[in-house]
Every structure is written in C-alpha cells, then in structure tokens.
Amino acid sequence: MGRPPISVELRAARSHLAVMIDEAIKQGHRASGLANKPWTEQEFATAVRGHVTNVRKWRNRDNPERPVNIQPILNAFYAKDAPARNEMEQAWRRAGGLDDTPSEPREMTTRTFSEIAAPVDLLVNQPEMDNQGVNLIVPYILRLRVASGCTIEAKVDGQPVAMTFDIGLSKPWLQVQSSHWQPVNGSIFRSKPHDNIDIDATWKDAVLLTGPTENGCVVGQPLRDEPNIVMEPAGSGGDGRIVVSVKADPETGFMLTACGEAPPNDRQRDIIHAILNTGIPRDNDKRMEIASVTVYPPKPKD
C-alpha cells in the first residue's frame, strides 16, 4: 500500500516549510546568530548529517518533501532561544498534519534500547594485565544484526498504536571510555587501519564501523580479528571502570523499516522518530547508547 493522498492544506503547509528552509539556506542563517554567506547544499547536508539529495527535496517549493526530523535543521540554522527556530518547528509540525504543540507519541516508558530491539550483541570479559603488568587487555565479542519484527506500543492522538518494524545500524560506533585508561597508540582506536572501520572518522576513543553490510546495515562480526582492546594508563594512578559501548547517531545511524506498509507515511515516521528518541540514554555528543558493558581492572595482588 502506497502513501495516502496529500490534502490541499497539507501540501500548502509543506510548501510553506520548503520556502522557510530555502530562504534560510540562501540567507546563510547559522546557529551562531550571524548570517554569513549562503549555505551550499553540500555544506548544509554535512551540517545536518544528511545527503545533498535530501536538502534539495526539503527546499523544493513546488514538490517539497517534509524532513523526517527537523531538529538537525533547526540546530544548523538557529540558536536554542531564537524565535525563528520555534516558527520553523511549528511549520514542520503543520506540514505533518500535527498540532503546533507536541502530540503523541510521548511519555513512553522505555529507558534502554534493548527493550525495543536487540541489533547488537556485546560481550566483554573481565580485563587482565599483560605480562609486563602495565597495559590492560580487555577481551570482547561484538556481533551486529538486523532485528526483525520488533513491536512497541505508543499513543497517537490519545489512541494506542502498535508499531512493528525491522531495525539495524547503518553507522554504528564502538567506543571505550575510562577516566584512568586509554587505548594504546597503534590500536584501531588510534591509527591502525582496518577494512571495516573508517579511520578518518574522529570521535574520542571510538571507531566508526563500516562493514560488512547487508541492505545498508552493518552485520556480523566486523572486528573478529581484533578480539582484544589493549589499554594503557592515562596519567598517573587510578584504577577506574572501563565502559565498552555501541552507539549510533539517531539522525543518521539507523536503518529502520516499518512493517506492513512501504514506504511509511508521515505519521508512521513520527512514531518511528519518537521510538528512537524517547527515554533512551544519550551522551554529550547526542549519540544514542545501543549496548553497553562496564568492567573493572583486576585488583592489585597483595
């Protein structure tokens, strides 16, 4: 079943949103508050972590496509307290047939991603010191898959709705964090090349996994030949915890397909967006935690 027909009012609302986005790009609006030179489509696509094709569709006044998520666009254009930010967000909601005030789904009780789906298996064994008693060896196993037939209940306009979907990770990050330990130089977290990582991706103590892929999702064991994370002391003293986690950017890191209708209509997209953004932990870089294991170094022998 395809998309339902778009009403005259909804089409007009989408055109109005496209005009706002197009004008903001032409005028060079930026979150700093300074209107610099106009954005190029490639610059703007990079800023919102999207694709040039999407930018062209968003600003197409005659045949616009409503962005699935307006927040990256607002973050690129406006500061958090800018009145124009609220105006564009309201225009985006109208373009989706929604009220000006946030509507359902909301107040979902899910607090961990594993309650929604399990696209990641992350097993981390107890760390051990190396033979020299200096570096720490952290054994782990990482497997990724497309989780099929996941179902969650939400509310739309006060009515319960069950959404079933398949979900995988298109751009997963593997991160290791510790206040007292850091990956050794020459590891994949520093400078060591690997076929299944992007060595140009920069994020502290993390690697962006790029393969192997299946239908746009990273699957299997991308780091099968790297079974250990070797860590060295960071500074002097301390034996703090080590957190190994898989994370993803909610705007670009998921491949999600609603079951029963393809492509999903706009209301389904809103539900999907709510699923990915309600109650699930984020870090300071706004990446979403998919799986996480905390371990501690062995206690010194007496």
Secondary structure as the mmCIF struct_conf table of DSSP 4:
data_model
#
loop_
_struct_conf.conf_type_id
_struct_conf.id
_struct_conf.beg_label_comp_id
_struct_conf.beg_label_asym_id
_struct_conf.beg_label_seq_id
_struct_conf.end_label_comp_id
_struct_conf.end_label_asym_id
_struct_conf.end_label_seq_id
HELX_LH_PP_P HELX_LH_PP_P1 ARG A 3 SER A 7
HELX_RH_AL_P HELX_RH_AL_P1 VAL A 8 GLN A 27
TURN_TY1_P TURN_TY1_P1 GLY A 28 GLY A 28
TURN_TY1_P TURN_TY1_P2 ALA A 31 SER A 32
BEND BEND1 GLY A 33 GLY A 33
BEND BEND2 LYS A 37 LYS A 37
HELX_LH_PP_P HELX_LH_PP_P2 PRO A 38 THR A 40
HELX_RH_AL_P HELX_RH_AL_P2 GLU A 41 ALA A 47
TURN_TY1_P TURN_TY1_P3 VAL A 48 ARG A 49
HELX_RH_AL_P HELX_RH_AL_P3 VAL A 52 TRP A 58
TURN_TY1_P TURN_TY1_P4 ARG A 59 ARG A 59
BEND BEND3 ARG A 61 ASN A 63
BEND BEND4 VAL A 68 VAL A 68
HELX_RH_AL_P HELX_RH_AL_P4 GLN A 71 PHE A 77
TURN_TY1_P TURN_TY1_P5 LYS A 80 ASP A 81
HELX_RH_AL_P HELX_RH_AL_P5 PRO A 83 ALA A 95
TURN_TY1_P TURN_TY1_P6 GLY A 96 GLY A 97
BEND BEND5 ASP A 100 THR A 101
BEND BEND6 GLU A 104 PRO A 105
BEND BEND7 THR A 112 THR A 112
HELX_RH_3T_P HELX_RH_3T_P1 PHE A 113 GLU A 115
TURN_TY1_P TURN_TY1_P7 ILE A 116 ILE A 116
STRN STRN1 VAL A 120 VAL A 124
HELX_LH_PP_P HELX_LH_PP_P3 ASN A 125 PRO A 127
STRN STRN2 GLU A 128 MET A 129
TURN_TY1_P TURN_TY1_P8 ASN A 131 GLN A 132
BEND BEND8 GLY A 133 ASN A 135
STRN STRN3 LEU A 136 LEU A 144
HELX_LH_PP_P HELX_LH_PP_P4 VAL A 146 VAL A 146
STRN STRN4 ALA A 147 VAL A 156
TURN_TY1_P TURN_TY1_P9 ASP A 157 GLY A 158
STRN STRN5 GLN A 159 LEU A 169
BEND BEND9 SER A 170 LYS A 171
STRN STRN6 TRP A 173 GLN A 177
BEND BEND10 SER A 179 HIS A 180
STRN STRN7 TRP A 181 PRO A 183
HELX_LH_PP_P HELX_LH_PP_P5 VAL A 184 VAL A 184
TURN_TY1_P TURN_TY1_P10 ASN A 185 GLY A 186
BEND BEND11 SER A 187 SER A 187
TURN_TY1_P TURN_TY1_P11 ILE A 188 SER A 191
TURN_TY1_P TURN_TY1_P12 ASP A 195 ASN A 196
STRN STRN8 ILE A 197 ASP A 198
TURN_TY1_P TURN_TY1_P13 ILE A 199 ASP A 200
TURN_TY1_P TURN_TY1_P14 LYS A 204 ASP A 205
STRN STRN9 ALA A 206 LEU A 209
BEND BEND12 PRO A 212 PRO A 212
STRN STRN10 THR A 213 GLU A 214
TURN_TY1_P TURN_TY1_P15 ASN A 215 GLY A 216
STRN STRN11 CYS A 217 VAL A 218
STRN STRN12 GLY A 220 GLY A 220
TURN_TY1_P TURN_TY1_P16 PRO A 222 ASP A 225
STRN STRN13 ASN A 228 PRO A 233
BEND BEND13 GLY A 235 GLY A 237
STRN STRN14 ILE A 242 ALA A 248
TURN_TY1_P TURN_TY1_P17 PRO A 250 THR A 252
BEND BEND14 GLY A 253 GLY A 253
STRN STRN15 PHE A 254 ALA A 258
TURN_TY1_P TURN_TY1_P18 CYS A 259 GLY A 260
BEND BEND15 GLU A 261 PRO A 263
HELX_RH_AL_P HELX_RH_AL_P6 ASP A 266 ASN A 277
BEND BEND16 THR A 278 GLY A 279
STRN STRN16 ARG A 282 ARG A 282
TURN_TY1_P TURN_TY1_P19 ASN A 284 ASP A 285
HELX_LH_PP_P HELX_LH_PP_P6 ARG A 287 ARG A 287
STRN STRN17 MET A 288 VAL A 295
HELX_LH_PP_P HELX_LH_PP_P7 PRO A 297 LYS A 301
#
